């Protein structure tokens, strides 16, 4: 605003100065512009600058009168303040019922592709990640309100009934079938060999084996000095016998693991050895299973399980930890015991919560639905139409409130604040009226001077 106002003021001041300096009686130019032609030129300039000054002054008065009292003159000035109510009614009417009418807004909205805007948001504004976060927050809020105690009390009897009615024999037969299949038998044997090897090599087991070797050796020697002499001459101490035993067992286990771990093309001997081990294991499991009174065995297990298993509490805890994302009570109890055992240790214990089971599924579903939406033209058209119809219905529903909202916003301004607000937004453009007034005034003044001179010469 300052630039145009400075230009307008400078134009008015220059017009006034030149209007005075071109007066024929006092102008220094009369000594340069002599004769009839010079007198005409000097008069033309004087009338032009004089008219520019009058035009600039008039427009300055008019622009200023919109907002305040120019030169203290109160007659028909401060137009904005005096006509505030009428101006506000016109603004509210124009903006509320014309500029922001449903028809005008929807003409702009319907030119946009809402589906493409959504796709751009997903791909260019990290919208995919933000959508996942939003879905997680909504689901977290939704699940946090679950009454897990009520749910568990309703589900627990159903679970207990299902356990009671479980066909244990059928389940047991299915388990045996899976366990004795070649694929799973191989894996179980490898795991058994590995676990058995670790157990045999443990310090406690080595000590027990050494103890048994000592007992066997002492029983073998008895009162026979000859037997003791033979063992001594062969260097077979208890530790040596243990080393030989460990070496033999290690070799057997390693050989068996190599056979079972062999993949791809293997020789016939290795394949046959693996097949024999698997068949032997399967036969052992089946024989052991057939020797069991499975019905009584499983009935006893079910009864014992139902006696000791708090199904309601189990379901509640499972839902709290895996669905609601709360901390496992067992972990909290363990921390409390540790704190109680070390009361003098001041520390902050961070509890890492177990991730909820639905998080990955929710993220996967969001990705799948976004990708599906991007590929489906039909889904995009439906979404675009849905959004535009929603906006139109929303505008229709609240169109009566738009003028009221505008009026309430304008009513918050005092007269001075409203004047300052309007002036701050339009005064810069209004200053151009002053500049244009001076220019137009100069042109009109010179034109009228020329016309007057022509008429004067014709009358003569």
C-alpha positions as CSV (number, residue, x, y, z in Angstrom):
1,X,0.0,0.0,0.0
2,X,2.8,2.4,0.8
3,X,4.2,2.3,-2.8
4,X,0.9,3.3,-4.5
5,X,0.1,5.8,-1.8
6,X,3.5,7.4,-2.2
7,X,3.1,7.5,-6.0
8,X,-0.4,9.1,-5.7
9,X,0.8,11.7,-3.3
10,X,3.9,12.5,-5.4
11,X,1.7,12.8,-8.5
12,X,-0.6,15.3,-6.7
13,X,2.2,17.3,-5.3
14,X,4.0,17.5,-8.7
15,X,0.7,18.6,-10.4
16,X,0.2,21.4,-7.9
17,X,3.8,22.6,-8.2
18,X,3.7,22.6,-12.0
19,X,0.3,24.2,-12.0
20,X,1.7,27.1,-10.1
21,X,5.0,27.3,-12.0
22,X,3.1,27.4,-15.4
23,X,0.9,30.4,-14.5
24,X,1.5,32.9,-17.4
25,X,2.0,35.8,-15.1
26,X,4.7,34.3,-12.9
27,X,6.0,31.4,-14.8
28,X,9.7,31.5,-15.6
29,X,8.8,29.6,-18.9
30,X,7.2,32.8,-20.3
31,X,10.7,34.0,-21.2
32,X,11.3,30.8,-23.1
33,X,7.9,30.2,-24.6
34,X,7.3,33.6,-26.4
35,X,5.0,34.7,-29.1
36,X,1.5,33.3,-29.9
37,X,2.8,29.7,-30.1
38,X,4.6,30.0,-26.8
39,X,1.7,31.5,-25.0
40,X,-0.6,28.7,-26.3
41,X,1.9,26.0,-25.1
42,X,2.3,27.7,-21.7
43,X,-1.5,28.0,-21.3
44,X,-2.0,24.3,-22.4
45,X,0.5,23.1,-19.7
46,X,-1.0,25.3,-17.0
47,X,-4.6,24.1,-17.7
48,X,-3.4,20.5,-17.8
49,X,-1.5,20.6,-14.5
50,X,-4.3,22.6,-12.9
51,X,-6.9,20.1,-13.9
52,X,-4.6,17.2,-12.8
53,X,-4.3,18.9,-9.3
54,X,-8.1,19.4,-9.1
55,X,-8.7,15.8,-10.2
56,X,-6.1,14.4,-7.8
57,X,-7.5,16.4,-4.9
58,X,-11.0,15.3,-5.7
59,X,-10.1,11.6,-5.8
60,X,-8.0,12.0,-2.7
61,X,-11.0,13.4,-0.9
62,X,-13.3,10.6,-2.3
63,X,-10.9,7.8,-1.3
64,X,-10.3,9.2,2.1
65,X,-14.0,9.8,2.7
66,X,-14.6,6.1,2.4
67,X,-12.7,5.4,5.7
68,X,-12.4,8.7,7.6
69,X,-13.1,12.5,7.6
70,X,-10.8,14.2,5.2
71,X,-9.7,17.7,6.4
72,X,-12.1,17.1,9.3
73,X,-15.2,17.4,7.1
74,X,-17.9,15.2,8.4
75,X,-20.5,15.8,5.7
76,X,-21.1,12.5,3.8
77,X,-17.7,11.2,4.9
78,X,-16.7,8.1,6.9
79,X,-18.9,6.2,4.4
80,X,-17.9,2.7,5.7
81,X,-18.7,3.5,9.3
82,X,-22.0,5.3,8.6
83,X,-23.2,2.7,6.2
84,X,-21.9,-0.3,8.1
85,X,-25.2,-2.1,8.5
86,X,-26.2,-1.7,4.9
87,X,-22.8,-2.7,3.6
88,X,-22.7,-5.8,5.9
89,X,-26.1,-6.8,4.6
90,X,-24.9,-6.5,1.1
91,X,-21.7,-8.5,1.8
92,X,-23.6,-11.2,3.6
93,X,-26.2,-11.4,0.8
94,X,-23.5,-11.5,-1.9
95,X,-21.1,-14.0,-0.2
96,X,-23.7,-16.2,1.5
97,X,-26.3,-16.6,-1.3
98,X,-24.3,-15.9,-4.5
99,X,-20.5,-16.3,-4.2
100,X,-20.7,-19.3,-1.8
101,X,-24.0,-20.8,-3.2
102,X,-24.2,-24.5,-3.5
103,X,-24.3,-24.2,-7.3
104,X,-21.1,-22.1,-7.5
105,X,-19.2,-24.2,-5.1
106,X,-20.2,-27.5,-6.8
107,X,-19.2,-26.1,-10.2
108,X,-15.6,-25.9,-8.9
109,X,-15.8,-29.1,-6.9
110,X,-17.1,-31.2,-9.9
111,X,-14.1,-30.1,-12.0
112,X,-11.8,-31.9,-9.5
113,X,-11.1,-35.7,-9.5
114,X,-11.5,-36.6,-5.9
115,X,-10.2,-40.2,-6.5
116,X,-7.0,-38.9,-8.1
117,X,-6.5,-36.5,-5.3
118,X,-6.8,-39.4,-2.8
119,X,-4.3,-41.5,-4.8
120,X,-1.8,-38.6,-4.9
121,X,-2.2,-38.3,-1.1
122,X,-1.4,-42.0,-0.7
123,X,1.7,-42.0,-2.9
124,X,3.1,-38.4,-2.7
125,X,2.3,-37.2,0.8
126,X,3.1,-40.3,2.9
127,X,-0.6,-40.9,3.0
128,X,-0.3,-44.7,3.0
129,X,1.7,-44.7,6.3
130,X,-0.6,-42.0,7.8
131,X,-3.6,-44.1,6.9
132,X,-2.1,-47.1,8.6
133,X,-1.4,-45.1,11.8
134,X,-5.0,-43.7,11.7
135,X,-6.5,-47.2,11.3
136,X,-4.3,-48.5,14.2
137,X,-5.4,-45.6,16.4
138,X,-9.1,-46.2,15.6
139,X,-8.8,-49.9,16.3
140,X,-6.8,-49.3,19.4
141,X,-9.5,-47.0,20.7
142,X,-12.2,-49.5,19.7
143,X,-10.5,-52.5,21.3
144,X,-9.6,-50.5,24.4
145,X,-13.3,-50.3,25.2
146,X,-13.8,-54.0,25.1
147,X,-15.2,-55.5,28.3
148,X,-12.9,-58.5,28.3
149,X,-14.2,-59.8,31.6
150,X,-17.7,-60.0,30.2
151,X,-16.5,-61.6,26.9
152,X,-14.5,-64.2,28.7
153,X,-17.3,-65.1,31.0
154,X,-19.5,-65.8,28.0
155,X,-16.8,-67.6,26.0
156,X,-15.3,-69.7,28.8
157,X,-18.3,-72.2,29.1
158,X,-18.3,-72.7,25.4
159,X,-14.5,-73.4,25.5
160,X,-14.9,-75.8,28.4
161,X,-17.8,-77.7,26.6
162,X,-15.7,-78.0,23.5
163,X,-12.8,-79.4,25.5
164,X,-15.1,-81.9,27.2
165,X,-16.6,-83.0,23.9
166,X,-13.2,-83.2,22.2
167,X,-12.6,-86.5,20.3
168,X,-9.2,-87.1,21.9
169,X,-8.7,-90.4,20.1
170,X,-9.3,-88.8,16.7
171,X,-6.9,-86.0,17.6
172,X,-4.3,-88.4,19.0
173,X,-4.5,-90.5,15.8
174,X,-4.0,-87.4,13.7
175,X,-1.0,-86.3,15.7
176,X,0.5,-89.8,15.4
177,X,0.0,-89.7,11.7
178,X,1.7,-86.4,11.4
179,X,4.6,-87.3,13.7
180,X,5.3,-90.6,11.9
181,X,5.3,-89.1,8.4
182,X,8.7,-89.1,6.7
183,X,9.0,-85.3,6.7
184,X,8.2,-84.8,10.3
185,X,9.9,-87.9,11.6
186,X,13.1,-86.7,10.0
187,X,12.8,-83.3,11.7
188,X,11.9,-84.9,15.1
189,X,14.8,-87.3,14.9
190,X,17.3,-84.5,14.1
191,X,15.9,-82.5,17.1
192,X,16.1,-85.5,19.4
193,X,19.7,-86.3,18.4
194,X,20.7,-82.7,18.9
195,X,18.9,-82.4,22.3
196,X,20.2,-85.8,23.4
197,X,23.8,-84.8,22.5
198,X,23.5,-81.6,24.5
199,X,22.2,-83.4,27.5
200,X,24.9,-86.1,27.4
201,X,27.6,-83.3,27.2
202,X,26.2,-81.3,30.1
203,X,28.5,-81.3,33.2
204,X,25.8,-82.8,35.4
205,X,25.2,-85.7,33.0
206,X,28.9,-86.3,32.5
207,X,29.4,-86.5,36.3
208,X,26.5,-89.0,36.6
209,X,27.9,-91.2,33.7
210,X,31.4,-91.1,35.3
211,X,29.8,-92.2,38.6
212,X,28.1,-95.1,36.9
213,X,31.3,-96.1,35.1
214,X,33.1,-96.1,38.5
215,X,30.4,-98.3,40.0
216,X,30.4,-100.7,37.1
217,X,34.2,-100.9,37.2
218,X,34.3,-101.6,40.9
219,X,31.6,-104.3,40.5
220,X,33.6,-105.9,37.6
221,X,36.9,-106.0,39.5
222,X,35.3,-107.2,42.7
223,X,38.0,-109.0,44.7
224,X,39.9,-110.0,41.5
225,X,43.3,-108.4,41.4
226,X,43.7,-109.9,37.9
227,X,40.9,-107.9,36.5
228,X,42.1,-104.7,38.0
229,X,45.6,-105.5,36.6
230,X,44.3,-106.0,33.1
231,X,42.3,-102.7,33.2
232,X,45.3,-100.9,34.6
233,X,47.7,-102.2,32.0
234,X,45.3,-101.1,29.2
235,X,45.2,-97.6,30.7
236,X,41.4,-97.8,31.1
237,X,40.8,-95.4,33.9
238,X,37.3,-94.2,34.6
239,X,38.0,-90.9,32.8
240,X,39.4,-92.8,29.8
241,X,36.4,-95.0,29.5
242,X,34.2,-91.9,29.7
243,X,36.2,-90.3,26.9
244,X,35.9,-93.4,24.7
245,X,32.2,-93.5,25.4
246,X,31.7,-89.8,24.5
247,X,33.8,-90.2,21.3
248,X,31.7,-93.2,20.3
249,X,28.4,-91.5,21.0
250,X,29.5,-88.3,19.3
251,X,30.4,-90.3,16.2
252,X,27.2,-92.2,16.1
253,X,25.1,-89.0,16.6
254,X,27.1,-87.1,14.0
255,X,26.8,-89.9,11.5
256,X,23.1,-90.1,12.1
257,X,22.6,-86.3,11.8
258,X,24.6,-86.3,8.5
259,X,22.4,-89.0,7.1
260,X,19.2,-87.3,8.1
261,X,20.4,-83.9,7.0
262,X,21.5,-85.1,3.6
263,X,19.6,-83.2,0.8
264,X,19.4,-83.5,-2.9
265,X,21.0,-86.4,-4.7
266,X,22.4,-88.8,-2.1
267,X,23.9,-92.3,-2.5
268,X,21.7,-95.4,-2.1
269,X,23.4,-96.4,1.1
270,X,22.7,-93.1,2.8
271,X,19.2,-93.0,1.6
272,X,18.6,-96.5,2.8
273,X,20.1,-95.7,6.2
274,X,17.8,-92.6,6.6
275,X,14.8,-94.6,5.5
276,X,15.6,-97.3,8.1
277,X,16.0,-94.8,10.9
278,X,12.7,-93.1,10.0
279,X,10.8,-96.4,9.8
280,X,12.3,-97.5,13.1
281,X,11.2,-94.3,14.8
282,X,7.7,-94.5,13.3
283,X,7.4,-98.1,14.4
284,X,8.5,-97.2,17.9
285,X,6.0,-94.3,18.2
286,X,3.1,-96.5,16.8
287,X,3.9,-99.4,19.2
288,X,4.1,-97.0,22.1
289,X,0.8,-95.4,21.1
290,X,-0.9,-98.8,20.6
291,X,0.1,-99.9,24.1
292,X,-1.6,-96.9,25.7
293,X,-5.2,-97.0,26.9
294,X,-5.7,-93.7,25.0
295,X,-9.3,-93.2,26.0
296,X,-8.6,-93.3,29.7
297,X,-5.3,-91.5,29.3
298,X,-7.0,-88.5,27.5
299,X,-10.0,-88.5,29.7
300,X,-7.7,-88.2,32.7
301,X,-5.8,-85.4,31.0
302,X,-9.0,-83.5,30.1
303,X,-10.4,-83.8,33.6
304,X,-7.1,-82.7,35.2
305,X,-6.8,-79.8,32.7
306,X,-10.4,-78.6,33.3
307,X,-9.8,-78.8,37.1
308,X,-6.7,-76.6,37.0
309,X,-7.4,-74.5,34.0
310,X,-9.1,-71.1,34.7
311,X,-10.6,-70.7,31.2
312,X,-12.3,-67.3,32.0
313,X,-9.1,-65.8,33.3
314,X,-7.0,-67.2,30.5
315,X,-9.3,-65.8,27.8
316,X,-9.5,-62.4,29.6
317,X,-5.7,-62.2,29.9
318,X,-5.2,-63.3,26.3
319,X,-7.6,-60.6,25.0
320,X,-6.0,-57.9,27.3
321,X,-2.5,-58.7,26.1
322,X,-3.0,-59.7,22.4
323,X,-6.0,-57.5,21.4
324,X,-6.0,-54.5,23.8
325,X,-2.2,-54.3,24.0
326,X,-1.9,-54.3,27.8
327,X,1.1,-55.6,29.7
328,X,1.0,-59.3,30.7
329,X,0.1,-59.5,34.4
330,X,2.8,-62.2,34.8
331,X,5.5,-59.8,33.7
332,X,4.2,-57.1,36.0
333,X,4.2,-59.6,38.9
334,X,7.7,-60.6,38.1
335,X,8.9,-57.0,38.1
336,X,7.1,-56.4,41.4
337,X,8.9,-59.4,43.0
338,X,12.2,-58.1,41.7
339,X,11.6,-54.7,43.1
340,X,10.5,-56.1,46.4
341,X,13.6,-58.2,46.6
342,X,15.8,-55.1,45.9
343,X,14.0,-52.2,47.6
344,X,17.1,-50.1,47.8
345,X,17.7,-50.2,44.0
346,X,16.1,-47.1,42.5
347,X,15.4,-47.7,38.8
348,X,12.9,-47.2,36.1
349,X,11.8,-50.5,34.5
350,X,10.7,-50.2,30.9
351,X,8.1,-52.9,30.1
352,X,8.1,-53.9,26.5
353,X,4.5,-54.7,25.5
354,X,3.7,-57.6,23.3
355,X,2.5,-56.4,19.8
356,X,-1.2,-56.8,19.3
357,X,-2.1,-59.7,17.0
358,X,-4.2,-57.5,14.6
359,X,-1.5,-54.8,13.8
360,X,0.2,-56.6,10.9
361,X,-3.2,-57.8,9.6
362,X,-4.6,-54.2,9.7
363,X,-1.5,-52.9,7.9
364,X,-1.8,-55.6,5.2
365,X,-5.5,-54.8,4.7
366,X,-4.8,-51.1,4.3
367,X,-2.1,-51.8,1.7
368,X,-4.3,-54.3,-0.1
369,X,-7.3,-51.9,-0.2
370,X,-5.2,-49.0,-1.4
371,X,-3.6,-51.0,-4.2
372,X,-7.0,-52.4,-5.1
373,X,-8.5,-48.9,-5.3
374,X,-5.6,-47.6,-7.5
375,X,-6.3,-50.4,-10.0
376,X,-10.1,-50.1,-10.1
377,X,-11.5,-47.4,-12.3
378,X,-15.0,-48.4,-11.2
379,X,-14.1,-47.9,-7.5
380,X,-12.5,-44.6,-8.3
381,X,-15.6,-43.4,-10.1
382,X,-17.9,-44.5,-7.2
383,X,-15.6,-42.7,-4.7
384,X,-15.5,-39.5,-6.7
385,X,-19.3,-39.5,-7.0
386,X,-19.7,-40.3,-3.3
387,X,-17.5,-37.5,-2.2
388,X,-19.1,-34.9,-4.4
389,X,-22.6,-36.0,-3.5
390,X,-21.6,-35.8,0.2
391,X,-20.2,-32.3,-0.2
392,X,-23.4,-31.2,-2.1
393,X,-25.7,-32.7,0.6
394,X,-23.6,-31.1,3.3
395,X,-23.8,-27.7,1.6
396,X,-27.5,-28.0,1.1
397,X,-27.9,-28.9,4.8
398,X,-25.9,-26.0,6.1
399,X,-26.4,-23.4,3.4
400,X,-28.6,-21.4,5.7
401,X,-25.8,-21.2,8.3
402,X,-23.2,-19.7,5.9
403,X,-24.7,-16.1,5.9
404,X,-25.1,-16.3,9.7
405,X,-21.4,-17.4,10.1
406,X,-20.3,-14.5,7.9
407,X,-22.4,-12.0,9.8
408,X,-21.1,-13.3,13.2
409,X,-17.6,-13.0,12.0
410,X,-18.1,-9.4,10.8
411,X,-20.0,-8.4,14.0
412,X,-16.8,-9.2,16.0
413,X,-15.2,-6.2,14.4
414,X,-15.6,-2.8,15.9
415,X,-16.1,0.2,13.5
416,X,-12.4,1.1,13.7
417,X,-11.3,-2.5,13.3
418,X,-13.6,-3.1,10.3
419,X,-12.3,0.1,8.7
420,X,-8.7,-0.9,9.3
421,X,-9.5,-4.5,8.0
422,X,-11.1,-3.2,4.8
423,X,-8.6,-0.5,4.2
424,X,-5.7,-2.9,4.6
425,X,-7.1,-5.1,1.8
426,X,-8.3,-2.5,-0.7
427,X,-6.6,0.8,0.0
428,X,-3.6,-0.1,-2.2
429,X,-5.9,-0.5,-5.3
430,X,-7.9,2.6,-4.3
431,X,-4.7,4.7,-4.4
432,X,-4.5,4.1,-8.2
433,X,-7.8,6.0,-8.5
434,X,-5.9,9.1,-7.3
435,X,-3.2,8.6,-9.9
436,X,-5.7,7.9,-12.6
437,X,-7.7,11.0,-11.5
438,X,-4.6,13.2,-11.9
439,X,-3.8,11.8,-15.3
440,X,-7.4,12.0,-16.6
441,X,-7.8,15.5,-15.2
442,X,-4.6,16.7,-17.0
443,X,-5.9,15.3,-20.3
444,X,-9.4,16.8,-19.9
445,X,-7.9,20.2,-18.8
446,X,-5.7,20.3,-21.9
447,X,-8.5,19.2,-24.2
448,X,-10.9,21.9,-22.8
449,X,-8.2,24.5,-23.2
450,X,-7.7,23.6,-26.8
451,X,-11.5,23.7,-27.4
452,X,-11.7,27.1,-25.8
453,X,-8.9,28.5,-27.9
454,X,-10.5,27.1,-31.1
455,X,-13.9,28.7,-30.2
456,X,-12.2,32.0,-29.3
457,X,-10.4,32.1,-32.6
458,X,-13.6,31.3,-34.5
459,X,-15.6,34.0,-32.8
460,X,-12.9,36.6,-33.7
